[in-house]
Amino acid sequence: MLHRTVKAVVLALLLTSSVAAQAPGRPTIFLVRHAERADSGGMSTADPDLSEAGRRRAESLAGVLKDAGVKAIFVTEFKRTQQTAAPLAQQESITPATINADRTVDLVAKLKAAEGGGNILVVGHSNTVPEVIKSLGIATSVTIGDNDFDNLFVITQNGTVKRLVHLHYR
């Protein structure tokens, strides 16, 4: 329990310093891959719901970002991204914007154009999150494994300098 509390305090300090370091008017962008998918009993489905573990992780994400000033949420057309964002969206009374997973160029354009109005959560996929990070001008290479669901990427911008912080959440 103490270990979890210490991790939460460290995460809060990192998020606070990242948000405070950004230039006025530029949002902090939080990016996550959707939470764990439900096992469909060996049958493949193109649009599975979240598993119980995934629902718990989505609730955890809402807790981690509850004081982060998120005012916009972007998801894809797939239930797993929408369900991952749902607890935070409900908590903050935000209607997520849906952008097709194969249209990351449109998402990146919206993120680059965002000014003021609060911070942004993007819930994507193992292939789209790294693509968005790279397209936003971050040189650090990001890879998300098939079983990696705990990554929380934070992008801040101070003038022309962009910074990526890679965290994990449960």
VEXLUM-797119 format. One record per residue (C-alpha): x, y, z; residue number from 1; residue in one letter. Coordinates in pm, whole numbers, plus 50000, padded with zeros to 5 digits. Example, Ala and Ser with C-alpha at 12.3 -4.5 7.8 and 13.67 -1.06 7.14 Angstrom:
! VEXLUM-797119
X,Y,Z,n,res
51230,49550,50780,1,a .
51367,49894,50714,2,s .
! end
This chain:
! VEXLUM-797119
X,Y,Z,n,res
50000,50000,50000,1,m .
50280,50241,50091,2,l .
50456,50159,49761,3,h .
50139,50249,49568,4,r .
50101,50574,49767,5,t .
50463,50672,49698,6,v .
50415,50602,49325,7,k .
50100,50815,49323,8,a .
50281,51106,49492,9,v .
50575,51082,49248,10,v .
50336,51068,48953,11,l .
50146,51372,49082,12,a .
50470,51567,49124,13,l .
50588,51477,48772,14,l .
50255,51572,48618,15,l .
50241,51897,48812,16,t .
50595,51996,48709,17,s .
50527,51899,48348,18,s .
50205,52097,48333,19,v .
50359,52397,48508,20,a .
50659,52404,48272,21,a .
50457,52447,47956,22,q .
50419,52777,47777,23,a .
50092,52963,47834,24,p .
49826,52862,47585,25,g .
49984,52529,47491,26,r .
49805,52225,47629,27,p .
49974,51928,47787,28,t .
49888,51617,47586,29,i .
49839,51287,47766,30,f .
49852,50978,47543,31,l .
49759,50622,47636,32,v .
49688,50303,47456,33,r .
49342,50164,47526,34,h .
49315,49940,47830,35,a .
49303,49558,47817,36,e .
49056,49402,47573,37,r .
48812,49131,47673,38,a .
48906,48778,47573,39,d .
48646,48663,47328,40,s .
48690,48296,47413,41,g .
48945,48237,47138,42,g .
48729,48396,46870,43,m .
48865,48712,46714,44,s .
48647,49019,46710,45,t .
48736,49345,46543,46,a .
48583,49562,46814,47,d .
48599,49395,47156,48,p .
48490,49556,47482,49,d .
48733,49609,47767,50,l .
48799,49321,48003,51,s .
48739,49357,48376,52,e .
49109,49444,48414,53,a .
49067,49701,48138,54,g .
48768,49859,48313,55,r .
48971,49884,48634,56,r .
49258,50043,48441,57,r .
49021,50295,48280,58,a .
48897,50392,48628,59,e .
49258,50424,48742,60,s .
49336,50654,48449,61,l .
49046,50877,48551,62,a .
49188,50891,48902,63,g .
49540,50971,48782,64,v .
49416,51253,48555,65,l .
49139,51390,48779,66,k .
49331,51709,48861,67,d .
49526,51739,48534,68,a .
49294,51995,48376,69,g .
49187,51771,48088,70,v .
48926,51959,47883,71,k .
48932,51758,47558,72,a .
48948,51386,47486,73,i .
49016,51218,47153,74,f .
48931,50852,47091,75,v .
48904,50628,46786,76,t .
48595,50458,46648,77,e .
48667,50143,46849,78,f .
48484,50063,47173,79,k .
48804,49988,47362,80,r .
48934,50346,47324,81,t .
48594,50494,47405,82,q .
48554,50271,47712,83,q .
48905,50359,47831,84,t .
48823,50731,47815,85,a .
48468,50697,47952,86,a .
48538,50726,48328,87,p .
48741,51047,48285,88,l .
48495,51185,48030,89,a .
48206,51125,48269,90,q .
48398,51263,48566,91,q .
48488,51583,48378,92,e .
48164,51612,48173,93,s .
48353,51590,47843,94,i .
48215,51444,47523,95,t .
48510,51272,47353,96,p .
48580,51356,46989,97,a .
48609,51049,46766,98,t .
48874,51037,46495,99,i .
48920,50722,46287,100,n .
49228,50523,46383,101,a .
49357,50541,46026,102,d .
49335,50924,46026,103,r .
49611,51008,46274,104,t .
49710,51294,46044,105,v .
49375,51460,46127,106,d .
49427,51403,46499,107,l .
49779,51547,46487,108,v .
49651,51857,46303,109,a .
49393,51913,46579,110,k .
49653,51864,46851,111,l .
49897,52105,46685,112,k .
49623,52366,46647,113,a .
49506,52338,47010,114,a .
49560,52652,47214,115,e .
49448,52720,47570,116,g .
49125,52572,47688,117,g .
49288,52299,47894,118,g .
49485,51983,47851,119,n .
49411,51690,47620,120,i .
49383,51312,47657,121,l .
49434,51094,47351,122,v .
49337,50727,47374,123,v .
49476,50531,47081,124,g .
49632,50200,46989,125,h .
49976,50036,47006,126,s .
50050,50157,46653,127,n .
49881,50499,46660,128,t .
50016,50636,46989,129,v .
50383,50614,46875,130,p .
50283,50761,46538,131,e .
50113,51059,46704,132,v .
50410,51116,46935,133,i .
50652,51117,46641,134,k .
50423,51341,46434,135,s .
50412,51593,46717,136,l .
50788,51637,46680,137,g .
50920,51411,46955,138,i .
51243,51243,46843,139,a .
51235,50973,47112,140,t .
51135,50641,46957,141,s .
50834,50483,47128,142,v .
50729,50119,47095,143,t .
50426,49968,47265,144,i .
50421,49589,47299,145,g .
50114,49373,47248,146,d .
50070,49329,47623,147,n .
50163,49684,47728,148,d .
49859,49870,47860,149,f .
50013,50078,48141,150,d .
50200,50346,47945,151,n .
50113,50710,48003,152,l .
50297,50950,47774,153,f .
50296,51321,47859,154,v .
50396,51583,47602,155,i .
50459,51940,47710,156,t .
50575,52234,47504,157,q .
50768,52538,47621,158,n .
50814,52764,47320,159,g .
50956,52545,47047,160,t .
51095,52288,47291,161,v .
50878,51979,47328,162,k .
50930,51729,47604,163,r .
50809,51371,47643,164,l .
50769,51213,47985,165,v .
50699,50838,47988,166,h .
50511,50716,48295,167,l .
50319,50404,48393,168,h .
49987,50367,48572,169,y .
49791,50071,48710,170,r .
! end
